[in-house]
Amino acid sequence: MKGVKLTERIRYMHCEGDDGGSHGVLVLLSAYGYPTKMLEVNDQADFRFAYSTFVAVEEKQAELNRPAKQLVTV
């Protein structure tokens, strides 16, 4: 099993099967009170879908947890 850090919170774990096949797991680590999410990856299409989904979720969670800008009144 091999692991790769793709972003600050996204990891990919690659596994070689006994039958010569390969598969993996893409993981979005928990942050800001959101739970860890995992998706099974069986081919490149699965990887692209899972990765783009996790990047969007990661960005949205970070955006929702950024402090709001303070309004300045004159």
PQR file of N, CA, C, O and H, with PARSE charges and radii, in Angstrom:
ATOM      1  N   MET A   1       0.854  -1.170   0.000 -0.4000 1.5000
ATOM      2  CA  MET A   1       0.000   0.000   0.000 -0.0000 2.0000
ATOM      3  C   MET A   1       0.901   1.233   0.000  0.5500 1.7000
ATOM      4  O   MET A   1       1.866   1.309   0.760 -0.5500 1.4000
ATOM      5  N   LYS A   2       0.579   2.182  -0.847 -0.4000 1.5000
ATOM      6  CA  LYS A   2       1.333   3.418  -0.939 -0.0000 2.0000
ATOM      7  C   LYS A   2       0.383   4.584  -0.764  0.5500 1.7000
ATOM      8  O   LYS A   2      -0.753   4.540  -1.237 -0.5500 1.4000
ATOM      9  H   LYS A   2      -0.205   2.121  -1.464  0.4000 1.0000
ATOM     10  N   GLY A   3       0.838   5.623  -0.091 -0.4000 1.5000
ATOM     11  CA  GLY A   3       0.015   6.798   0.125 -0.0000 2.0000
ATOM     12  C   GLY A   3       0.652   8.037  -0.462  0.5500 1.7000
ATOM     13  O   GLY A   3       1.877   8.161  -0.496 -0.5500 1.4000
ATOM     14  H   GLY A   3       1.761   5.658   0.293  0.4000 1.0000
ATOM     15  N   VAL A   4      -0.188   8.961  -0.927 -0.4000 1.5000
ATOM     16  CA  VAL A   4       0.275  10.207  -1.516 -0.0000 2.0000
ATOM     17  C   VAL A   4      -0.551  11.347  -0.941  0.5500 1.7000
ATOM     18  O   VAL A   4      -1.777  11.261  -0.870 -0.5500 1.4000
ATOM     19  H   VAL A   4      -1.182   8.860  -0.900  0.4000 1.0000
ATOM     20  N   LYS A   5       0.131  12.426  -0.526 -0.4000 1.5000
ATOM     21  CA  LYS A   5      -0.549  13.627  -0.068 -0.0000 2.0000
ATOM     22  C   LYS A   5      -0.775  14.517  -1.284  0.5500 1.7000
ATOM     23  O   LYS A   5       0.181  15.030  -1.865 -0.5500 1.4000
ATOM     24  H   LYS A   5       1.127  12.496  -0.584  0.4000 1.0000
ATOM     25  N   LEU A   6      -2.048  14.703  -1.676 -0.4000 1.5000
ATOM     26  CA  LEU A   6      -2.374  15.473  -2.872 -0.0000 2.0000
ATOM     27  C   LEU A   6      -2.599  16.952  -2.557  0.5500 1.7000
ATOM     28  O   LEU A   6      -2.171  17.825  -3.312 -0.5500 1.4000
ATOM     29  H   LEU A   6      -2.825  14.286  -1.205  0.4000 1.0000
ATOM     30  N   THR A   7      -3.267  17.226  -1.447 -0.4000 1.5000
ATOM     31  CA  THR A   7      -3.462  18.597  -0.964 -0.0000 2.0000
ATOM     32  C   THR A   7      -3.296  18.540   0.550  0.5500 1.7000
ATOM     33  O   THR A   7      -2.952  17.499   1.111 -0.5500 1.4000
ATOM     34  H   THR A   7      -3.615  16.517  -0.834  0.4000 1.0000
ATOM     35  N   GLU A   8      -3.540  19.650   1.188 -0.4000 1.5000
ATOM     36  CA  GLU A   8      -3.399  19.696   2.650 -0.0000 2.0000
ATOM     37  C   GLU A   8      -4.295  18.663   3.338  0.5500 1.7000
ATOM     38  O   GLU A   8      -3.920  18.110   4.372 -0.5500 1.4000
ATOM     39  H   GLU A   8      -3.819  20.495   0.732  0.4000 1.0000
ATOM     40  N   ARG A   9      -5.483  18.399   2.765 -0.4000 1.5000
ATOM     41  CA  ARG A   9      -6.431  17.481   3.413 -0.0000 2.0000
ATOM     42  C   ARG A   9      -6.812  16.276   2.568  0.5500 1.7000
ATOM     43  O   ARG A   9      -7.568  15.427   3.041 -0.5500 1.4000
ATOM     44  H   ARG A   9      -5.787  18.848   1.925  0.4000 1.0000
ATOM     45  N   ILE A  10      -6.320  16.164   1.337 -0.4000 1.5000
ATOM     46  CA  ILE A  10      -6.694  15.043   0.471 -0.0000 2.0000
ATOM     47  C   ILE A  10      -5.517  14.078   0.351  0.5500 1.7000
ATOM     48  O   ILE A  10      -4.397  14.476   0.032 -0.5500 1.4000
ATOM     49  H   ILE A  10      -5.705  16.853   0.953  0.4000 1.0000
ATOM     50  N   ARG A  11      -5.798  12.798   0.613 -0.4000 1.5000
ATOM     51  CA  ARG A  11      -4.787  11.742   0.509 -0.0000 2.0000
ATOM     52  C   ARG A  11      -5.312  10.651  -0.421  0.5500 1.7000
ATOM     53  O   ARG A  11      -6.516  10.421  -0.529 -0.5500 1.4000
ATOM     54  H   ARG A  11      -6.708  12.474   0.872  0.4000 1.0000
ATOM     55  N   TYR A  12      -4.364   9.987  -1.089 -0.4000 1.5000
ATOM     56  CA  TYR A  12      -4.720   8.843  -1.933 -0.0000 2.0000
ATOM     57  C   TYR A  12      -3.909   7.650  -1.470  0.5500 1.7000
ATOM     58  O   TYR A  12      -2.685   7.726  -1.366 -0.5500 1.4000
ATOM     59  H   TYR A  12      -3.385  10.173  -1.001  0.4000 1.0000
ATOM     60  N   MET A  13      -4.594   6.544  -1.191 -0.4000 1.5000
ATOM     61  CA  MET A  13      -3.952   5.288  -0.796 -0.0000 2.0000
ATOM     62  C   MET A  13      -4.163   4.299  -1.930  0.5500 1.7000
ATOM     63  O   MET A  13      -5.296   4.003  -2.309 -0.5500 1.4000
ATOM     64  H   MET A  13      -5.588   6.483  -1.275  0.4000 1.0000
ATOM     65  N   HIS A  14      -3.044   3.784  -2.474 -0.4000 1.5000
ATOM     66  CA  HIS A  14      -3.090   2.859  -3.611 -0.0000 2.0000
ATOM     67  C   HIS A  14      -2.797   1.445  -3.116  0.5500 1.7000
ATOM     68  O   HIS A  14      -1.851   1.230  -2.358 -0.5500 1.4000
ATOM     69  H   HIS A  14      -2.123   4.024  -2.166  0.4000 1.0000
ATOM     70  N   CYS A  15      -3.607   0.490  -3.545 -0.4000 1.5000
ATOM     71  CA  CYS A  15      -3.450  -0.908  -3.130 -0.0000 2.0000
ATOM     72  C   CYS A  15      -3.357  -1.798  -4.364  0.5500 1.7000
ATOM     73  O   CYS A  15      -4.113  -1.631  -5.322 -0.5500 1.4000
ATOM     74  H   CYS A  15      -4.376   0.664  -4.161  0.4000 1.0000
ATOM     75  N   GLU A  16      -2.437  -2.732  -4.332 -0.4000 1.5000
ATOM     76  CA  GLU A  16      -2.323  -3.744  -5.380 -0.0000 2.0000
ATOM     77  C   GLU A  16      -3.122  -4.957  -4.940  0.5500 1.7000
ATOM     78  O   GLU A  16      -2.945  -5.442  -3.822 -0.5500 1.4000
ATOM     79  H   GLU A  16      -1.823  -2.868  -3.554  0.4000 1.0000
ATOM     80  N   GLY A  17      -3.996  -5.452  -5.799 -0.4000 1.5000
ATOM     81  CA  GLY A  17      -4.797  -6.621  -5.472 -0.0000 2.0000
ATOM     82  C   GLY A  17      -4.017  -7.913  -5.673  0.5500 1.7000
ATOM     83  O   GLY A  17      -3.039  -7.941  -6.420 -0.5500 1.4000
ATOM     84  H   GLY A  17      -4.140  -5.058  -6.707  0.4000 1.0000
ATOM     85  N   ASP A  18      -4.443  -8.979  -5.011 -0.4000 1.5000
ATOM     86  CA  ASP A  18      -3.813 -10.290  -5.164 -0.0000 2.0000
ATOM     87  C   ASP A  18      -3.952 -10.818  -6.590  0.5500 1.7000
ATOM     88  O   ASP A  18      -3.117 -11.593  -7.057 -0.5500 1.4000
ATOM     89  H   ASP A  18      -5.237  -8.957  -4.404  0.4000 1.0000
ATOM     90  N   ASP A  19      -5.008 -10.394  -7.272 -0.4000 1.5000
ATOM     91  CA  ASP A  19      -5.261 -10.865  -8.637 -0.0000 2.0000
ATOM     92  C   ASP A  19      -4.558 -10.008  -9.694  0.5500 1.7000
ATOM     93  O   ASP A  19      -4.814 -10.164 -10.888 -0.5500 1.4000
ATOM     94  H   ASP A  19      -5.686  -9.765  -6.892  0.4000 1.0000
ATOM     95  N   GLY A  20      -3.675  -9.107  -9.261 -0.4000 1.5000
ATOM     96  CA  GLY A  20      -2.953  -8.261 -10.203 -0.0000 2.0000
ATOM     97  C   GLY A  20      -3.635  -6.938 -10.495  0.5500 1.7000
ATOM     98  O   GLY A  20      -3.030  -6.042 -11.084 -0.5500 1.4000
ATOM     99  H   GLY A  20      -3.466  -8.980  -8.292  0.4000 1.0000
ATOM    100  N   GLY A  21      -4.896  -6.809 -10.088 -0.4000 1.5000
ATOM    101  CA  GLY A  21      -5.618  -5.557 -10.273 -0.0000 2.0000
ATOM    102  C   GLY A  21      -5.194  -4.538  -9.233  0.5500 1.7000
ATOM    103  O   GLY A  21      -4.529  -4.874  -8.253 -0.5500 1.4000
ATOM    104  H   GLY A  21      -5.388  -7.537  -9.610  0.4000 1.0000
ATOM    105  N   SER A  22      -5.578  -3.316  -9.449 -0.4000 1.5000
ATOM    106  CA  SER A  22      -5.264  -2.295  -8.459 -0.0000 2.0000
ATOM    107  C   SER A  22      -6.495  -1.435  -8.206  0.5500 1.7000
ATOM    108  O   SER A  22      -7.368  -1.301  -9.064 -0.5500 1.4000
ATOM    109  H   SER A  22      -6.118  -3.044 -10.245  0.4000 1.0000
ATOM    110  N   HIS A  23      -6.545  -0.875  -7.046 -0.4000 1.5000
ATOM    111  CA  HIS A  23      -7.610   0.035  -6.666 -0.0000 2.0000
ATOM    112  C   HIS A  23      -7.050   0.954  -5.590  0.5500 1.7000
ATOM    113  O   HIS A  23      -5.912   0.784  -5.152 -0.5500 1.4000
ATOM    114  H   HIS A  23      -5.836  -0.984  -6.349  0.4000 1.0000
ATOM    115  N   GLY A  24      -7.831   1.906  -5.174 -0.4000 1.5000
ATOM    116  CA  GLY A  24      -7.358   2.820  -4.156 -0.0000 2.0000
ATOM    117  C   GLY A  24      -8.507   3.459  -3.413  0.5500 1.7000
ATOM    118  O   GLY A  24      -9.682   3.211  -3.682 -0.5500 1.4000
ATOM    119  H   GLY A  24      -8.755   2.045  -5.530  0.4000 1.0000
ATOM    120  N   VAL A  25      -8.117   4.293  -2.468 -0.4000 1.5000
ATOM    121  CA  VAL A  25      -9.085   5.030  -1.660 -0.0000 2.0000
ATOM    122  C   VAL A  25      -8.626   6.477  -1.616  0.5500 1.7000
ATOM    123  O   VAL A  25      -7.474   6.761  -1.287 -0.5500 1.4000
ATOM    124  H   VAL A  25      -7.162   4.495  -2.249  0.4000 1.0000
ATOM    125  N   LEU A  26      -9.522   7.384  -1.946 -0.4000 1.5000
ATOM    126  CA  LEU A  26      -9.257   8.803  -1.824 -0.0000 2.0000
ATOM    127  C   LEU A  26      -9.911   9.271  -0.534  0.5500 1.7000
ATOM    128  O   LEU A  26     -11.076   8.969  -0.277 -0.5500 1.4000
ATOM    129  H   LEU A  26     -10.458   7.153  -2.213  0.4000 1.0000
ATOM    130  N   VAL A  27      -9.158  10.011   0.282 -0.4000 1.5000
ATOM    131  CA  VAL A  27      -9.627  10.410   1.606 -0.0000 2.0000
ATOM    132  C   VAL A  27      -9.579  11.930   1.722  0.5500 1.7000
ATOM    133  O   VAL A  27      -8.572  12.553   1.386 -0.5500 1.4000
ATOM    134  H   VAL A  27      -8.211  10.256   0.074  0.4000 1.0000
ATOM    135  N   LEU A  28     -10.668  12.520   2.197 -0.4000 1.5000
ATOM    136  CA  LEU A  28     -10.707  13.928   2.559 -0.0000 2.0000
ATOM    137  C   LEU A  28     -10.727  13.970   4.079  0.5500 1.7000
ATOM    138  O   LEU A  28     -11.716  13.589   4.705 -0.5500 1.4000
ATOM    139  H   LEU A  28     -11.486  12.013   2.470  0.4000 1.0000
ATOM    140  N   LEU A  29      -9.628  14.436   4.672 -0.4000 1.5000
ATOM    141  CA  LEU A  29      -9.496  14.449   6.127 -0.0000 2.0000
ATOM    142  C   LEU A  29     -10.451  15.456   6.759  0.5500 1.7000
ATOM    143  O   LEU A  29     -10.827  16.452   6.141 -0.5500 1.4000
ATOM    144  H   LEU A  29      -8.825  14.746   4.163  0.4000 1.0000
ATOM    145  N   SER A  30     -10.829  15.180   7.983 -0.4000 1.5000
ATOM    146  CA  SER A  30     -11.763  16.046   8.695 -0.0000 2.0000
ATOM    147  C   SER A  30     -11.112  17.386   9.029  0.5500 1.7000
ATOM    148  O   SER A  30      -9.898  17.478   9.213 -0.5500 1.4000
ATOM    149  H   SER A  30     -10.523  14.371   8.485  0.4000 1.0000
ATOM    150  N   ALA A  31     -11.946  18.419   9.102 -0.4000 1.5000
ATOM    151  CA  ALA A  31     -11.516  19.759   9.511 -0.0000 2.0000
ATOM    152  C   ALA A  31     -12.763  20.590   9.769  0.5500 1.7000
ATOM    153  O   ALA A  31     -13.835  20.307   9.233 -0.5500 1.4000
ATOM    154  H   ALA A  31     -12.932  18.344   8.952  0.4000 1.0000
ATOM    155  N   TYR A  32     -12.610  21.616  10.594 -0.4000 1.5000
ATOM    156  CA  TYR A  32     -13.697  22.555  10.874 -0.0000 2.0000
ATOM    157  C   TYR A  32     -14.952  21.863  11.408  0.5500 1.7000
ATOM    158  O   TYR A  32     -16.052  22.401  11.280 -0.5500 1.4000
ATOM    159  H   TYR A  32     -11.740  21.846  11.029  0.4000 1.0000
ATOM    160  N   GLY A  33     -14.805  20.693  11.996 -0.4000 1.5000
ATOM    161  CA  GLY A  33     -15.954  19.961  12.514 -0.0000 2.0000
ATOM    162  C   GLY A  33     -16.634  19.073  11.486  0.5500 1.7000
ATOM    163  O   GLY A  33     -17.593  18.380  11.826 -0.5500 1.4000
ATOM    164  H   GLY A  33     -13.911  20.256  12.100  0.4000 1.0000
ATOM    165  N   TYR A  34     -16.167  19.069  10.228 -0.4000 1.5000
ATOM    166  CA  TYR A  34     -16.721  18.198   9.199 -0.0000 2.0000
ATOM    167  C   TYR A  34     -16.046  16.827   9.305  0.5500 1.7000
ATOM    168  O   TYR A  34     -14.860  16.756   9.626 -0.5500 1.4000
ATOM    169  H   TYR A  34     -15.388  19.632   9.952  0.4000 1.0000
ATOM    170  N   PRO A  35     -16.770  15.745   9.043 -0.5600 1.5000
ATOM    171  CA  PRO A  35     -16.179  14.402   9.164  0.2800 2.0000
ATOM    172  C   PRO A  35     -15.260  14.048   7.997  0.5500 1.7000
ATOM    173  O   PRO A  35     -15.301  14.680   6.941 -0.5500 1.4000
ATOM    174  N   THR A  36     -14.435  13.033   8.206 -0.4000 1.5000
ATOM    175  CA  THR A  36     -13.597  12.485   7.149 -0.0000 2.0000
ATOM    176  C   THR A  36     -14.491  11.823   6.110  0.5500 1.7000
ATOM    177  O   THR A  36     -15.480  11.179   6.457 -0.5500 1.4000
ATOM    178  H   THR A  36     -14.401  12.520   9.064  0.4000 1.0000
ATOM    179  N   LYS A  37     -14.143  11.981   4.839 -0.4000 1.5000
ATOM    180  CA  LYS A  37     -14.901  11.354   3.747 -0.0000 2.0000
ATOM    181  C   LYS A  37     -13.941  10.471   2.960  0.5500 1.7000
ATOM    182  O   LYS A  37     -12.767  10.804   2.798 -0.5500 1.4000
ATOM    183  H   LYS A  37     -13.339  12.505   4.558  0.4000 1.0000
ATOM    184  N   MET A  38     -14.453   9.335   2.469 -0.4000 1.5000
ATOM    185  CA  MET A  38     -13.637   8.416   1.684 -0.0000 2.0000
ATOM    186  C   MET A  38     -14.436   7.926   0.486  0.5500 1.7000
ATOM    187  O   MET A  38     -15.644   7.710   0.577 -0.5500 1.4000
ATOM    188  H   MET A  38     -15.406   9.064   2.600  0.4000 1.0000
ATOM    189  N   LEU A  39     -13.741   7.751  -0.649 -0.4000 1.5000
ATOM    190  CA  LEU A  39     -14.355   7.178  -1.840 -0.0000 2.0000
ATOM    191  C   LEU A  39     -13.414   6.136  -2.426  0.5500 1.7000
ATOM    192  O   LEU A  39     -12.202   6.344  -2.485 -0.5500 1.4000
ATOM    193  H   LEU A  39     -12.760   7.926  -0.723  0.4000 1.0000
ATOM    194  N   GLU A  40     -13.977   5.023  -2.856 -0.4000 1.5000
ATOM    195  CA  GLU A  40     -13.186   3.971  -3.501 -0.0000 2.0000
ATOM    196  C   GLU A  40     -12.900   4.375  -4.944  0.5500 1.7000
ATOM    197  O   GLU A  40     -13.766   4.912  -5.634 -0.5500 1.4000
ATOM    198  H   GLU A  40     -14.962   4.854  -2.808  0.4000 1.0000
ATOM    199  N   VAL A  41     -11.675   4.109  -5.388 -0.4000 1.5000
ATOM    200  CA  VAL A  41     -11.237   4.449  -6.740 -0.0000 2.0000
ATOM    201  C   VAL A  41     -10.816   3.171  -7.446  0.5500 1.7000
ATOM    202  O   VAL A  41      -9.923   2.465  -6.976 -0.5500 1.4000
ATOM    203  H   VAL A  41     -10.971   3.673  -4.827  0.4000 1.0000
ATOM    204  N   ASN A  42     -11.458   2.867  -8.578 -0.4000 1.5000
ATOM    205  CA  ASN A  42     -11.141   1.657  -9.337 -0.0000 2.0000
ATOM    206  C   ASN A  42     -10.466   1.935 -10.670  0.5500 1.7000
ATOM    207  O   ASN A  42      -9.834   1.047 -11.244 -0.5500 1.4000
ATOM    208  H   ASN A  42     -12.183   3.440  -8.960  0.4000 1.0000
ATOM    209  N   ASP A  43     -10.595   3.171 -11.172 -0.4000 1.5000
ATOM    210  CA  ASP A  43      -9.970   3.524 -12.448 -0.0000 2.0000
ATOM    211  C   ASP A  43      -9.756   5.040 -12.500  0.5500 1.7000
ATOM    212  O   ASP A  43     -10.071   5.753 -11.547 -0.5500 1.4000
ATOM    213  H   ASP A  43     -11.108   3.891 -10.706  0.4000 1.0000
ATOM    214  N   GLN A  44      -9.225   5.516 -13.611 -0.4000 1.5000
ATOM    215  CA  GLN A  44      -8.926   6.946 -13.733 -0.0000 2.0000
ATOM    216  C   GLN A  44     -10.182   7.808 -13.681  0.5500 1.7000
ATOM    217  O   GLN A  44     -10.158   8.908 -13.129 -0.5500 1.4000
ATOM    218  H   GLN A  44      -8.969   4.937 -14.386  0.4000 1.0000
ATOM    219  N   ALA A  45     -11.264   7.321 -14.245 -0.4000 1.5000
ATOM    220  CA  ALA A  45     -12.510   8.084 -14.213 -0.0000 2.0000
ATOM    221  C   ALA A  45     -12.995   8.256 -12.773  0.5500 1.7000
ATOM    222  O   ALA A  45     -13.423   9.342 -12.384 -0.5500 1.4000
ATOM    223  H   ALA A  45     -11.283   6.428 -14.693  0.4000 1.0000
ATOM    224  N   ASP A  46     -12.925   7.173 -11.980 -0.4000 1.5000
ATOM    225  CA  ASP A  46     -13.288   7.252 -10.562 -0.0000 2.0000
ATOM    226  C   ASP A  46     -12.398   8.267  -9.843  0.5500 1.7000
ATOM    227  O   ASP A  46     -12.879   9.081  -9.055 -0.5500 1.4000
ATOM    228  H   ASP A  46     -12.577   6.291 -12.296  0.4000 1.0000
ATOM    229  N   PHE A  47     -11.072   8.206 -10.131 -0.4000 1.5000
ATOM    230  CA  PHE A  47     -10.136   9.109  -9.470 -0.0000 2.0000
ATOM    231  C   PHE A  47     -10.449  10.557  -9.807  0.5500 1.7000
ATOM    232  O   PHE A  47     -10.506  11.405  -8.917 -0.5500 1.4000
ATOM    233  H   PHE A  47     -10.681   7.545 -10.771  0.4000 1.0000
ATOM    234  N   ARG A  48     -10.652  10.844 -11.088 -0.4000 1.5000
ATOM    235  CA  ARG A  48     -10.944  12.229 -11.502 -0.0000 2.0000
ATOM    236  C   ARG A  48     -12.209  12.746 -10.840  0.5500 1.7000
ATOM    237  O   ARG A  48     -12.242  13.874 -10.349 -0.5500 1.4000
ATOM    238  H   ARG A  48     -10.605  10.155 -11.811  0.4000 1.0000
ATOM    239  N   PHE A  49     -13.258  11.915 -10.827 -0.4000 1.5000
ATOM    240  CA  PHE A  49     -14.515  12.324 -10.201 -0.0000 2.0000
ATOM    241  C   PHE A  49     -14.332  12.580  -8.708  0.5500 1.7000
ATOM    242  O   PHE A  49     -14.746  13.623  -8.200 -0.5500 1.4000
ATOM    243  H   PHE A  49     -13.231  10.999 -11.226  0.4000 1.0000
ATOM    244  N   ALA A  50     -13.713  11.633  -8.005 -0.4000 1.5000
ATOM    245  CA  ALA A  50     -13.535  11.757  -6.558 -0.0000 2.0000
ATOM    246  C   ALA A  50     -12.645  12.947  -6.217  0.5500 1.7000
ATOM    247  O   ALA A  50     -12.951  13.712  -5.302 -0.5500 1.4000
ATOM    248  H   ALA A  50     -13.377  10.786  -8.418  0.4000 1.0000
ATOM    249  N   TYR A  51     -11.540  13.105  -6.954 -0.4000 1.5000
ATOM    250  CA  TYR A  51     -10.621  14.200  -6.659 -0.0000 2.0000
ATOM    251  C   TYR A  51     -11.288  15.555  -6.874  0.5500 1.7000
ATOM    252  O   TYR A  51     -11.195  16.434  -6.017 -0.5500 1.4000
ATOM    253  H   TYR A  51     -11.292  12.483  -7.697  0.4000 1.0000
ATOM    254  N   SER A  52     -11.959  15.730  -8.009 -0.4000 1.5000
ATOM    255  CA  SER A  52     -12.613  17.024  -8.268 -0.0000 2.0000
ATOM    256  C   SER A  52     -13.715  17.299  -7.247  0.5500 1.7000
ATOM    257  O   SER A  52     -13.914  18.444  -6.841 -0.5500 1.4000
ATOM    258  H   SER A  52     -12.035  15.015  -8.705  0.4000 1.0000
ATOM    259  N   THR A  53     -14.428  16.256  -6.831 -0.4000 1.5000
ATOM    260  CA  THR A  53     -15.456  16.413  -5.800 -0.0000 2.0000
ATOM    261  C   THR A  53     -14.829  16.840  -4.478  0.5500 1.7000
ATOM    262  O   THR A  53     -15.318  17.768  -3.835 -0.5500 1.4000
ATOM    263  H   THR A  53     -14.267  15.326  -7.161  0.4000 1.0000
ATOM    264  N   PHE A  54     -13.757  16.176  -4.068 -0.4000 1.5000
ATOM    265  CA  PHE A  54     -13.111  16.496  -2.794 -0.0000 2.0000
ATOM    266  C   PHE A  54     -12.473  17.884  -2.810  0.5500 1.7000
ATOM    267  O   PHE A  54     -12.504  18.583  -1.797 -0.5500 1.4000
ATOM    268  H   PHE A  54     -13.360  15.422  -4.590  0.4000 1.0000
ATOM    269  N   VAL A  55     -11.898  18.295  -3.933 -0.4000 1.5000
ATOM    270  CA  VAL A  55     -11.325  19.645  -4.023 -0.0000 2.0000
ATOM    271  C   VAL A  55     -12.426  20.685  -3.848  0.5500 1.7000
ATOM    272  O   VAL A  55     -12.237  21.672  -3.137 -0.5500 1.4000
ATOM    273  H   VAL A  55     -11.872  17.727  -4.756  0.4000 1.0000
ATOM    274  N   ALA A  56     -13.574  20.474  -4.491 -0.4000 1.5000
ATOM    275  CA  ALA A  56     -14.696  21.404  -4.364 -0.0000 2.0000
ATOM    276  C   ALA A  56     -15.201  21.452  -2.921  0.5500 1.7000
ATOM    277  O   ALA A  56     -15.475  22.530  -2.394 -0.5500 1.4000
ATOM    278  H   ALA A  56     -13.727  19.673  -5.069  0.4000 1.0000
ATOM    279  N   VAL A  57     -15.323  20.291  -2.287 -0.4000 1.5000
ATOM    280  CA  VAL A  57     -15.790  20.233  -0.898 -0.0000 2.0000
ATOM    281  C   VAL A  57     -14.773  20.914   0.023  0.5500 1.7000
ATOM    282  O   VAL A  57     -15.152  21.680   0.910 -0.5500 1.4000
ATOM    283  H   VAL A  57     -15.100  19.415  -2.715  0.4000 1.0000
ATOM    284  N   GLU A  58     -13.492  20.637  -0.186 -0.4000 1.5000
ATOM    285  CA  GLU A  58     -12.434  21.243   0.626 -0.0000 2.0000
ATOM    286  C   GLU A  58     -12.485  22.770   0.527  0.5500 1.7000
ATOM    287  O   GLU A  58     -12.399  23.460   1.543 -0.5500 1.4000
ATOM    288  H   GLU A  58     -13.184  20.015  -0.906  0.4000 1.0000
ATOM    289  N   GLU A  59     -12.623  23.296  -0.683 -0.4000 1.5000
ATOM    290  CA  GLU A  59     -12.697  24.744  -0.881 -0.0000 2.0000
ATOM    291  C   GLU A  59     -13.944  25.340  -0.242  0.5500 1.7000
ATOM    292  O   GLU A  59     -13.875  26.393   0.393 -0.5500 1.4000
ATOM    293  H   GLU A  59     -12.693  22.736  -1.509  0.4000 1.0000
ATOM    294  N   LYS A  60     -15.076  24.678  -0.403 -0.4000 1.5000
ATOM    295  CA  LYS A  60     -16.334  25.175   0.168 -0.0000 2.0000
ATOM    296  C   LYS A  60     -16.278  25.191   1.693  0.5500 1.7000
ATOM    297  O   LYS A  60     -16.721  26.154   2.319 -0.5500 1.4000
ATOM    298  H   LYS A  60     -15.132  23.823  -0.919  0.4000 1.0000
ATOM    299  N   GLN A  61     -15.732  24.124   2.301 -0.4000 1.5000
ATOM    300  CA  GLN A  61     -15.623  24.072   3.760 -0.0000 2.0000
ATOM    301  C   GLN A  61     -14.710  25.180   4.270  0.5500 1.7000
ATOM    302  O   GLN A  61     -15.013  25.814   5.281 -0.5500 1.4000
ATOM    303  H   GLN A  61     -15.372  23.342   1.793  0.4000 1.0000
ATOM    304  N   ALA A  62     -13.601  25.419   3.586 -0.4000 1.5000
ATOM    305  CA  ALA A  62     -12.681  26.487   3.994 -0.0000 2.0000
ATOM    306  C   ALA A  62     -13.364  27.852   3.863  0.5500 1.7000
ATOM    307  O   ALA A  62     -13.207  28.715   4.726 -0.5500 1.4000
ATOM    308  H   ALA A  62     -13.355  24.904   2.764  0.4000 1.0000
ATOM    309  N   GLU A  63     -14.117  28.039   2.786 -0.4000 1.5000
ATOM    310  CA  GLU A  63     -14.836  29.297   2.568 -0.0000 2.0000
ATOM    311  C   GLU A  63     -15.874  29.534   3.661  0.5500 1.7000
ATOM    312  O   GLU A  63     -15.996  30.649   4.168 -0.5500 1.4000
ATOM    313  H   GLU A  63     -14.245  27.338   2.084  0.4000 1.0000
ATOM    314  N   LEU A  64     -16.618  28.499   4.023 -0.4000 1.5000
ATOM    315  CA  LEU A  64     -17.647  28.633   5.050 -0.0000 2.0000
ATOM    316  C   LEU A  64     -17.060  28.891   6.434  0.5500 1.7000
ATOM    317  O   LEU A  64     -17.747  29.421   7.308 -0.5500 1.4000
ATOM    318  H   LEU A  64     -16.519  27.593   3.611  0.4000 1.0000
ATOM    319  N   ASN A  65     -15.816  28.528   6.637 -0.4000 1.5000
ATOM    320  CA  ASN A  65     -15.216  28.683   7.951 -0.0000 2.0000
ATOM    321  C   ASN A  65     -14.231  29.839   8.035  0.5500 1.7000
ATOM    322  O   ASN A  65     -13.559  30.004   9.053 -0.5500 1.4000
ATOM    323  H   ASN A  65     -15.259  28.097   5.927  0.4000 1.0000
ATOM    324  N   ARG A  66     -14.136  30.638   6.986 -0.4000 1.5000
ATOM    325  CA  ARG A  66     -13.331  31.859   7.034 -0.0000 2.0000
ATOM    326  C   ARG A  66     -14.088  32.900   7.840  0.5500 1.7000
ATOM    327  O   ARG A  66     -15.306  33.017   7.705 -0.5500 1.4000
ATOM    328  H   ARG A  66     -14.681  30.504   6.159  0.4000 1.0000
ATOM    329  N   PRO A  67     -13.399  33.649   8.665 -0.5600 1.5000
ATOM    330  CA  PRO A  67     -14.101  34.704   9.398  0.2800 2.0000
ATOM    331  C   PRO A  67     -14.678  35.722   8.434  0.5500 1.7000
ATOM    332  O   PRO A  67     -14.048  36.077   7.438 -0.5500 1.4000
ATOM    333  N   ALA A  68     -15.865  36.184   8.733 -0.4000 1.5000
ATOM    334  CA  ALA A  68     -16.505  37.200   7.886 -0.0000 2.0000
ATOM    335  C   ALA A  68     -15.747  38.506   8.007  0.5500 1.7000
ATOM    336  O   ALA A  68     -15.242  38.847   9.077 -0.5500 1.4000
ATOM    337  H   ALA A  68     -16.377  35.895   9.542  0.4000 1.0000
ATOM    338  N   LYS A  69     -15.671  39.232   6.905 -0.4000 1.5000
ATOM    339  CA  LYS A  69     -15.006  40.537   6.953 -0.0000 2.0000
ATOM    340  C   LYS A  69     -15.878  41.505   7.736  0.5500 1.7000
ATOM    341  O   LYS A  69     -17.103  41.510   7.615 -0.5500 1.4000
ATOM    342  H   LYS A  69     -16.081  38.955   6.036  0.4000 1.0000
ATOM    343  N   GLN A  70     -15.225  42.307   8.525 -0.4000 1.5000
ATOM    344  CA  GLN A  70     -15.947  43.262   9.337 -0.0000 2.0000
ATOM    345  C   GLN A  70     -16.354  44.448   8.465  0.5500 1.7000
ATOM    346  O   GLN A  70     -15.549  44.966   7.691 -0.5500 1.4000
ATOM    347  H   GLN A  70     -14.230  42.303   8.623  0.4000 1.0000
ATOM    348  N   LEU A  71     -17.605  44.869   8.600 -0.4000 1.5000
ATOM    349  CA  LEU A  71     -18.083  46.021   7.844 -0.0000 2.0000
ATOM    350  C   LEU A  71     -17.526  47.287   8.468  0.5500 1.7000
ATOM    351  O   LEU A  71     -17.513  47.435   9.690 -0.5500 1.4000
ATOM    352  H   LEU A  71     -18.258  44.448   9.229  0.4000 1.0000
ATOM    353  N   VAL A  72     -17.068  48.197   7.624 -0.4000 1.5000
ATOM    354  CA  VAL A  72     -16.550  49.467   8.098 -0.0000 2.0000
ATOM    355  C   VAL A  72     -17.545  50.535   7.713  0.5500 1.7000
ATOM    356  O   VAL A  72     -17.918  50.661   6.547 -0.5500 1.4000
ATOM    357  H   VAL A  72     -17.079  48.076   6.632  0.4000 1.0000
ATOM    358  N   THR A  73     -17.974  51.302   8.695 -0.4000 1.5000
ATOM    359  CA  THR A  73     -18.920  52.381   8.407 -0.0000 2.0000
ATOM    360  C   THR A  73     -18.186  53.715   8.543  0.5500 1.7000
ATOM    361  O   THR A  73     -17.292  53.879   9.374 -0.5500 1.4000
ATOM    362  H   THR A  73     -17.671  51.200   9.643  0.4000 1.0000
ATOM    363  N   VAL A  74     -18.588  54.639   7.715 -0.4000 1.5000
ATOM    364  CA  VAL A  74     -17.926  55.955   7.724 -0.0000 2.0000
ATOM    365  C   VAL A  74     -18.803  56.953   8.396  0.5500 1.7000
ATOM    366  O   VAL A  74     -18.434  58.122   8.510 -0.5500 1.4000
ATOM    367  H   VAL A  74     -19.314  54.505   7.040  0.4000 1.0000
TER
END
